Amino acid sequence: RVVDTLYNGKLGSWLAIRIGKNHKEVERGIIPNKNRAEQLASVQYTLPKTAGGDRADFWRFRGLRSSKRNLRKSREDLSAQPVQTKFPAYERVVLREAGFLRPVTIFGPIADVAREKLAREEPDIYQIAKSEPRDAGTDQRSSGIIRLHTIKQIIDQDKHALLDVTPNAVDRLNYAQWYPIVVFLNPDSKQGVKTMRMRLCPESRKSARKLYERSHKLRKNNHHLFTTTINLNS
C-alpha cells in the first residue's frame, strides 16, 4: 500500500506499507516509483557479466553432468539461486479468481514426503506431475522437466498438480498465469530434519545437513515466492 508518493519531498521514492494477514501492517519501506524502477531495471539488465558469464556457467554445469552425484548437486545449486527472470519493473495487476485448481509446489526438507503423502492419501484431489527428458534420446536417469501440457492434463481432471520444480520455474509459471500455490516447510534445526526424516522415511539416504542448508538458502533468496510457510517442529 503506497501512502506517500513524494516521500521527504523527493521525486522517485514512494513510502509503502506491506500488509499481512487480517490487513495488519507488517513493515514500512521505500520503493522506487515507476520511472525510477524502470531506470534501475535497465541498468541491472545491461550490467556486464561476471568473469566467464553465461558461457562459463554452461561449461561448469555441463561438466557437472559427468556423474549422477554431481548432476544432483547441480540441481541443488540451481534451486538456491535468486530468481533472475527479466520482467517489467511495474505492471498493472487485477485481483481475480484463478478459475481452476492451481498447481502446488512444496519446498523444504520433507517436500518429497509431503508430495507422496498427498498423492497417496488424497488421489481424487492431488496428482504428482511426472517429469520428462528435456530432449528425445536423453538419458532417462537424468533430471527432466515438467511440461505445461502435463500440468494442464491434471488440471483438466479437476485435481491439483503436485510439482517438483525450482524457484525459477515457479517464477515462470506465475508469469504464464498458472499461479502455483507455493508451500514452504520451514525446518527448526538440522537435528529436527534428521529426526523427521528418520520417522517419516527411514529408508531415505538424503543428508539432513544438506537439506537444512538448502532450505535456509531457499528461505533467504526466494521467500517472496512463498504463498504460505509452515514451521516444522520435530
Stockholm file with secondary structure:
# STOCKHOLM 1.0

chainA/1-234         RVVDTLYNGKLGSWLAIRIGKNHKEVERGIIPNKNRAEQLASVQYTLPKTAGGDRADFWRFRGLRSSKRNLRKSREDLSAQPVQTKFPAYERVVLREAGFLRPVTIFGPIADVAREKLAREEPDIYQIAKSEPRDAGTDQRSSGIIRLHTIKQIIDQDKHALLDVTPNAVDRLNYAQWYPIVVFLNPDSKQGVKTMRMRLCPESRKSARKLYERSHKLRKNNHHLFTTTINLNS
#=GR chainA/1-234 SS CEEESSGGGCTTEEEEEEECGGGCEEEEEEEECHHHHHHHHHHHHHSCCCTTHHHHHHHHHHHHTTSHHHHHHHHHHHHTSCCCCCCCSSCCCCCCCCSSCCCEEEESTTHHHHHHHHHHHCTTTEEECCCBCSSTTCCTTSCCBCCHHHHHHHHHTTCEEEECCCHHHHHHHHHTTCCCEEEEEECSCHHHHHHHHHHHCTTCCCCHHHHHHHHHHHHHHHGGGCSEEEECCC
#=GC SS_cons         CEEESSGGGCTTEEEEEEECGGGCEEEEEEEECHHHHHHHHHHHHHSCCCTTHHHHHHHHHHHHTTSHHHHHHHHHHHHTSCCCCCCCSSCCCCCCCCSSCCCEEEESTTHHHHHHHHHHHCTTTEEECCCBCSSTTCCTTSCCBCCHHHHHHHHHTTCEEEECCCHHHHHHHHHTTCCCEEEEEECSCHHHHHHHHHHHCTTCCCCHHHHHHHHHHHHHHHGGGCSEEEECCC
//
